[in-house]
Amino acid sequence: MPASPELRSRITDNIVYFARTLRKAGVPVGPATVVDAVAAVEVSGVESRDDLYWTLHAVFVRKREHRILFDEAFRIYWQSRGLIEKMLAVLSPVAPPRGTPEKPKAGQTRVSQAFEAAKERVAEETVPQIEVDAKFTVSGKELLQTKDFAQMTAAEIEDAKRALRAMTLPMDRIRLRRLKPSPKGRIDPRRTLRASMRAGGDIIDLKFRKPAEKRPPLVVLCDISGSMSQYSRLLLHFLHAATAERRDVHTFLFGTRLTNVTRQLRMKDPDEALEACSEGVEDWSGGTRIASALNDFNRHWSRRVLSGKPTVLLITDGLERDTDEDLEREMDRLHRSCRRLIWLNPLLRFDGFEAKAKGIRAMLPHVDEFRAVHSLDAVADLVAALTGPGSVNERTDPKRWLTA
């Protein structure tokens, strides 16, 4: 029996509200997409909960990172409110029994925040506004600086992206053996004789020279496995800004394979650059093989990008599937090929972190610094540490974790 126009209107309203929730959670959903979703549900029909899930999934989800948000939003919006059973009663003669609720999944914070935003908007329309003196409270910017990337809401993630793009790398300089003209320094005999010959040999104007300086290249090896994907996506905004500022930045992403995304990050628009990175990487949010990725880098890329005494940033949690012998050998080769090797590990955000994993203990002897990379403050400390030959202290010394 076909549904009445009134019931069809209710189904359309629920899909529209669901699309608004997805948009607040960070999934780009436009009016045309909502129209396509309503038409898809009407054409395909709904005989089970899975039918509705995959019908809306086919319309709303267009990127890998949107799957988690869609799944959590679908669970909260449709299943918790019993809307699917009502739709089944409208579009099918008998509604199937409701299944057991699923366990909480990743992305729950942002989706819940989207629902809370809708409730707060309704409450603001009925409750009068009250001004609060917040001179003696902690500002939102200070809280955002120390907050873990994985615990941020959708609005906080957007603020963090803008803050990361605003960070600039210091003008780090290294001395070269090549000399260049200078107003003071060591005497340059060749230039001095040439200058005196122009004056007929009567006047000797001393010329000087000093060692030339240049900025060392920056090479980034970033883990994009499932445990690192949330941190990697935000750090790519920082790397995009660094690539736009300096042409000597080379970025590689690795999970089960190594991918060079330096050309993609040179696009001017950050969203377009990150979308190109996602399309060019096939193993995003999958497993990780650090030793295999480092072996590929050492064999095919080290001679191209590790010239000029570069600084290498290795961004990974160190959870390895390959053998420790291979990992230790590749780390040693990488360490000997660069000026500084800095390991950025988000696991250091835990106060009780201990280097007990075999992969982590195999990597620590071959790094110069061991730093956290889970918040804006941690990235700001990294930017400051890149100035000068090195800034190893008790907190960032890798030997501290080996002796613990």
N, C-alpha and C positions, 0 to 999 in steps of 0.2 A: 504494500500500500504506500503510495507516494506521500511524503511529508507535506504538511501544510506550509503556506508561505510564512506564517508566523514562526514555525519551528525552524524553517530554513534560515530565517533572519537571525534567530538565536545562535545557530551554528556559525553563521558568518561573523557575528559579534564576538564569539569566543575565539575564533581564529584570529581576528583583528587584535584582540587583547593579548593573545599569546604572542603575536608578532611584535607588539609593543614591548612585551617583557624581554624578548630576545634582543631587541634593539638596545634596551637599557643595559642588558648584560654584556654588550659588546659585539653582537652579531649584526652586520650591516643588512638590514631588511628595509626595503623601500615599498612604496604603495603598489608598484607593479608586481612585486613579488607576492604581496598579500593577495592581490587579485588572482594570480596564478595558483596560489595555495587553495583558495576557496573553490576555484574551478576544478582543480585536481581532485579534491575531496568529493565534489559532486559527481564527477565523471567516474572515478574509480570505485566509489562507494566504500563503506566501512563495514566489514564483517567481523573484525577482531581488533584488539588493541594494537597488535603489530601492524595491521594494515594502515591505521591512522598514523602510527609512528613513522613508518617508512615513506608514506605519501608526503607528509610534511617535511621529513628529512630530505627527500629528493628535491624539494623546492627551496628550502631555507638554507641548507648546509652546502657551501661551495668551497670551503677550505678545511684542511685537516684540523686546525686549531679550534674550529667552531663545533666539532662533533661533541666534545665534552660539555660545552655550554648548552647545546641543544638537548642532549640527553638529560642533563640535570633539570633544565627548565621544563621539559616534557613531563618528567617524573613529578615535579612539584605542582605544576599548573593543572595537568589533566588528571593524573592518578590520585593525588591527594584530595582533590575536590570532587572526584567522582564524575567528572564531565564526560569521560569516555563512555561510561555506562549509559548516560543520557543520550549521547549521540547514537550509540548502538541501538537504543530503544527506538530512535527516530528513523534510522536508515536501515534497520534490519528487523525482522519479526521477533527474534529472541536475542536477548543480550547474554553473552557468556559470563560466567562467574568471574568476579574480580580476583586477581592473583595476589600473591604476597608482595609487600612493598620491597623494592630493591634497596641495597645498602647505599649509604651516601658515597658519592663519587667526587672526583676532582672538579673544580669549577663551582662548587656549591656556594662559596662565599659571594661570588659576583652575581650569581642568579638570585640568591636570597636578597642581596642588596637591591636588585631590580624590583623585586616584589615590595620590599620595604619602602622604596622610593614612591611607588604608586600609592601605598597607604599613607605616607607622609603628605603627599600632595592633596589627598582628600581631607586629611586632618587639618591642614593649613587653611583650607577654605572655610572651616567651621570654627576653628579655635583662633582667638585674637593673637596677634604677634606680640611677643614680650622681648624687650631689649635687655641684654645681659652685659654687664661690665666684665670683660675678659682680660683686663690688664694684667692680672696676676695668674692667669692660666697659661698652660703650655700651648703655643701656637700650632696650627695644623701643619705648617711647613716643617717645624721641628720634629713632630711625630712622624711625618712622611720620610724624613731623612734617615731615621733609624728603623723603619718598618721593613719587614721581610718582603721581598718581591712576591713570594708565593701567597702571602696573606693579604695582599692589596685588593681593594675593590676595583670595579671597572673605572670609576672616576679617578681613583688614586693612581691606577696604572697609566692613564693618559697624562696626569701631572708628572709622573716619574719619567715618561718618555720625553716630555718637553725638557725636564731637568737634565736628562742624560744627553740630549742633543745640544744643550747649552754649555756643557762641559768642554773645555778646550785642553788639548795636550800641551804640556810645557815645551819650551824651546830647548830641549836637551841637545847638547853639543858634545862632540868628541874630537880630540886632536888627531890630525893626520900627519904623516911623515912629509907630505908635500908642503913646501913653503910658499908664502904669498907676500907681496909687498906690504909694508907696514910703516907708519911714521916713527916707530921705535922698535927695538929688538936687536937682533944680530945684524952685523954689517953685511950688505949684499955687494960683493966685489964687482960682479959683472955690471950691475946697474950703476954702481958708482963710477967705474971707468967710462961707461958710455956717456954719463952726464958730464964728466970732466972733458971728454973729447968735444962735446958740443960747445964748450966754453974755451976751446983752444988749449986746454991743459993748465990754464992759469988758476982756475978755481976748482977745488975738489969739493963737491957737494955730496956728503955721505948719504947713501941709501940703505935702508934697513929692510929686513924681512922677518917673518915669524911663522910658526906652523899654522896651516890652514885648519879650519874647523867646519864640521858639517853635522847635520842632524842624522842620527842613526836610523836606519829603517825599522819599522815596527811590523812584526809578523805575529798573527793571532791564529791559534788553533783552538777552535771552539767545539765543545761536545754538544750534540743536539739529540742525545738519547732521551728516552721517556722521563728519566729522573732529572734531566737538565733542561728540558724544553722551555719551561716557564722563565728560567733565568736567561737562557740563550736569546730568546726573542727580545727581551728588554735590552740586553747588552748589544744586540745588533743595531739598535738606535744610536748607542754611543759610538759604535764602530763606524756607522754611516757618517756621523758628524766628523769623526777623526779622519775618515777617508776623504771627505770634502775639503778638509783643512790642509791635509798633507797628502802628497801624491806617492809617498814611499810607505804606504800601509798596505799590507797584503793579508787577506782574511781567508781562512780555510775552515770548513765545517766538516765534522766527521761523526758518524755513528757506527755503522758497519762498513762504511767506505769513506774515502776522502773526496771532498768537492771544493774546488776553488771558486769563491763567490766575490772575488775582488772587483771584477768588472760590473757585477750587479750592484754592488754597494756604491759605485761611482755615479749612479743615477741621482739626479738632483732631488727628486721627490722621495721622501723617506718611505712612504707607504708603497710607492711603485717599486722601490728598491727591495724592500722586504718581501713583497709579493713575488718578485723575480727570483729571490733567493729560495722561497718556498717551492716555486715551480721547478727550479733547477736541482733540488735535493730530493732524492727518492727514499731515503731512510730516516726521515724526520720522525721523532718520537718513537723510535724503534730500539733495538739493542745497541750495544757499544762494543767495539773491539779497538782498544786504544793502541795496542802493539801493532796491529795490522795497519792502522791509519798512519802511525808514525813511521812505519817501514816504507809505506807508499810515499810519504812526504820526504823522507831522507833519500830515497832512491831517485825520485823524479823532480822534486822541487827545491831541494836544499841549495843546490848550486845556482839556481836562478834567483832566489830571493834572500839567501843568507849571506850575501856579500855586503861589505861595508860595516861590519861589527853591529849586527842588528840586535834589538831586544825582542825576545819571544815571549808572548803571553799564552800560557796553556790553561784553558778554561775547561775543567772537568772535575767530577767528583771522585775519580780514581777507581770506580767499580769496574773491574776488568774481567773479561771472559777468557782471554788468551793466557798462555803460560807466563809465569813471572820472569823466567829467563829471557824470553823474547822482549818483554816490556822493559826490563832493566838494560838490555843491550841497546835498544832503540833510544831510550832516554839518555843514555850515556853519549851516544853519537850526536843526538840533538844538542845536548849541553855543550859539547866540545865545538860545535859549529857556530855558536852565537856568543855574543858578549855577555848577556844576562838572560837567564831563564826564570820567569816568574810564574808560579803555579797559583791559579785562582780557583779556590774550592768553596762552593756554597755550604758544605757540611761544617765548616768552621763557625757557622752561626750558632751551633749548639755549644753550650758551656762545657758539657761533659764529653766533648769529642775526643776520641783516642785513635791513634794511628795503628789499629790492629789488623786491618785488612791487608792481605799479602800484596795486592796491587799498589796500595798506597805506600807501603813500606819499601817496595821496589822502586818507586819513583822519587821518594823524598831525598835520597842521597845525591841526586843529579839535578837538583833545582837550587837556585840562589835565594829565592824568597818564597814563602808560603803564606798566602793571604786569603782573606774571605772576600766574597763578591756577591753578597746577598741583599745589599741595601745601597741607597744613594751615598751614605757616608762611607761605605767600603769602597765604592768606585771613586769617590773624591780622594780618599787616602791613596788609592792606586795612582791617580793622576799626579798627586804631589810627589809620590815616590819615584816617578819616572824622571824626575829632574836629578841630574848628577850621575856619578858612576854607580851609586847604590846607597840604599838606606836601610840595611838590615839591622833590626833590633831584636830584643829578646822575644817580642811578640810575633815577629815574622821569620825568625830563624828556623829553618827546617830541622836543624839538629836537635832542637828542643823536643820535637815530637818523636824522634828516633830514640832518645834516651828516656822518654817517659814510660 
